[in-house]
């Protein structure tokens, strides 16, 4: 999905859950305690608010770099992992240090799992990769990705 689509959707959904949660907290009804009502009115919305809020913040942290088109760059050893989302639909992850960058399989269709020397451009908050170059070793032959 496009960066701006995810950012916009998470912003709208986070605001919606904030409004819902605010409305539930302002209710002045006096009812007897019922666990399922508390769970469905407060616990689940609080969890969803947290999840969408964290997603929005992680994408929003990258916004200045995305607008300026200045991704972070990493050069060094990395591991390529292919994760199957559905049948015949893969995402490719370049894992390095304590972070990773994600690529759609369509961007790099000939890639294989393994350890490589990488040159990776990515946005660290959202882990979206913008470019990927793989080498068998440092200063070695480039691996064909397309």
Wavefront OBJ file of the C-alpha trace (Angstrom):
o trace
v 0.000 0.000 0.000
v 1.153 3.528 -0.648
v 2.794 5.386 2.228
v 0.311 8.267 2.055
v -2.705 5.926 1.974
v -1.569 4.123 5.138
v -0.769 7.431 6.845
v -4.172 8.908 5.958
v -6.166 5.818 6.913
v -4.425 5.384 10.262
v -4.958 9.094 11.011
v -8.691 8.892 10.264
v -9.154 5.619 12.159
v -7.160 6.910 15.155
v -9.311 10.055 15.309
v -12.473 7.951 15.033
v -11.448 5.703 17.917
v -10.431 8.760 19.984
v -13.890 10.232 19.458
v -15.603 6.929 20.281
v -13.495 6.445 23.408
v -14.143 10.031 24.519
v -17.918 9.535 24.066
v -17.866 6.315 26.091
v -15.960 7.970 28.933
v -18.418 10.896 29.064
v -21.472 8.668 29.488
v -23.211 9.292 32.800
v -25.359 6.208 32.856
v -25.468 4.339 36.140
v -25.736 0.639 35.402
v -24.660 -2.363 37.334
v -21.253 -3.798 36.592
v -21.120 -6.198 33.651
v -17.754 -7.488 32.472
v -18.747 -7.950 28.829
v -20.045 -4.353 28.580
v -16.813 -2.973 30.064
v -14.784 -5.205 27.775
v -16.601 -4.264 24.546
v -17.047 -0.563 25.339
v -13.655 0.253 26.848
v -10.989 -2.457 26.567
v -11.315 -3.285 22.861
v -11.569 0.395 21.787
v -8.560 1.256 23.977
v -6.547 -1.532 22.349
v -7.558 -0.452 18.825
v -6.811 3.181 19.646
v -3.348 2.168 20.830
v -2.643 -0.057 17.800
v -3.745 2.475 15.190
v -2.113 5.315 17.128
v 1.262 3.544 17.192
v 0.997 2.792 13.466
v 0.142 6.413 12.697
v 3.011 7.754 14.818
v 5.552 5.376 13.248
v 4.498 6.469 9.750
v 4.294 10.145 10.745
v 7.896 10.046 12.011
v 9.001 9.325 8.436
v 6.895 12.094 6.870
v 9.677 14.739 6.643
v 12.033 12.230 5.010
v 9.334 11.007 2.600
v 8.460 14.548 1.526
v 12.148 15.430 1.047
v 12.778 12.014 -0.580
v 15.763 11.397 1.710
v 15.601 7.826 3.043
v 18.137 6.437 5.503
v 20.961 4.384 4.021
v 22.556 1.211 5.337
v 25.553 -0.633 3.908
v 26.734 -3.894 5.403
v 25.812 -7.475 6.092
v 22.140 -8.353 5.974
v 19.855 -11.346 5.782
v 17.115 -11.627 3.169
v 13.932 -13.322 4.365
v 10.831 -13.994 2.265
v 7.578 -14.035 4.178
v 4.483 -15.553 2.577
v 1.384 -13.426 3.197
v -1.014 -15.504 1.131
v -0.612 -18.227 -1.416
v 1.844 -16.910 -4.042
v 2.008 -13.449 -2.392
v 5.322 -12.667 -0.720
v 6.995 -9.782 1.039
v 10.782 -9.548 1.076
v 12.557 -8.311 4.203
v 16.166 -7.194 4.389
v 17.135 -7.681 8.058
v 20.192 -5.859 9.392
v 21.417 -4.642 12.782
v 18.233 -4.433 14.889
v 15.918 -3.304 12.105
v 14.600 -4.308 8.695
v 13.303 -2.924 5.418
v 10.322 -4.396 3.569
v 9.938 -4.720 -0.184
v 7.156 -6.111 -2.319
v 8.147 -9.271 -4.169
v 7.238 -7.574 -7.471
v 10.081 -5.089 -6.931
v 12.690 -7.857 -6.607
v 11.245 -11.004 -8.252
v 14.530 -12.929 -8.708
v 15.732 -12.575 -5.119
v 16.512 -15.633 -2.989
v 16.762 -15.981 0.784
v 20.217 -15.866 2.325
v 23.006 -13.702 3.713
v 24.352 -10.904 1.523
v 26.238 -7.641 1.610
v 23.524 -4.996 1.164
v 23.068 -1.388 0.191
v 19.617 -0.497 1.496
v 17.658 2.761 1.345
v 14.655 2.740 3.686
v 12.465 4.812 5.985
v 13.200 3.608 9.542
v 9.850 4.395 11.224
v 7.677 2.530 8.750
v 10.381 0.086 7.511
v 9.482 0.769 3.891
v 12.392 0.040 1.584
v 13.008 2.293 -1.407
v 16.021 0.656 -3.061
v 18.024 -2.522 -2.575
v 21.344 -3.677 -3.989
v 22.744 -7.068 -2.998
v 26.282 -8.367 -3.340
v 27.601 -11.843 -2.583
v 30.378 -10.215 -0.541
v 31.750 -6.750 0.159
v 33.093 -5.365 -3.126
v 31.889 -8.507 -4.907
v 29.588 -9.201 -7.803
v 26.075 -7.721 -7.671
v 23.134 -10.108 -7.462
v 20.506 -9.708 -10.179
v 17.177 -8.707 -8.633
v 14.955 -8.180 -11.709
l 1 2 3 4 5 6 7 8 9 10 11 12 13 14 15 16 17 18 19 20 21 22 23 24 25 26 27 28 29 30 31 32 33 34 35 36 37 38 39 40 41 42 43 44 45 46 47 48 49 50 51 52 53 54 55 56 57 58 59 60 61 62 63 64 65 66 67 68 69 70 71 72 73 74 75 76 77 78 79 80 81 82 83 84 85 86 87 88 89 90 91 92 93 94 95 96 97 98 99 100 101 102 103 104 105 106 107 108 109 110 111 112 113 114 115 116 117 118 119 120 121 122 123 124 125 126 127 128 129 130 131 132 133 134 135 136 137 138 139 140 141 142 143 144 145 146
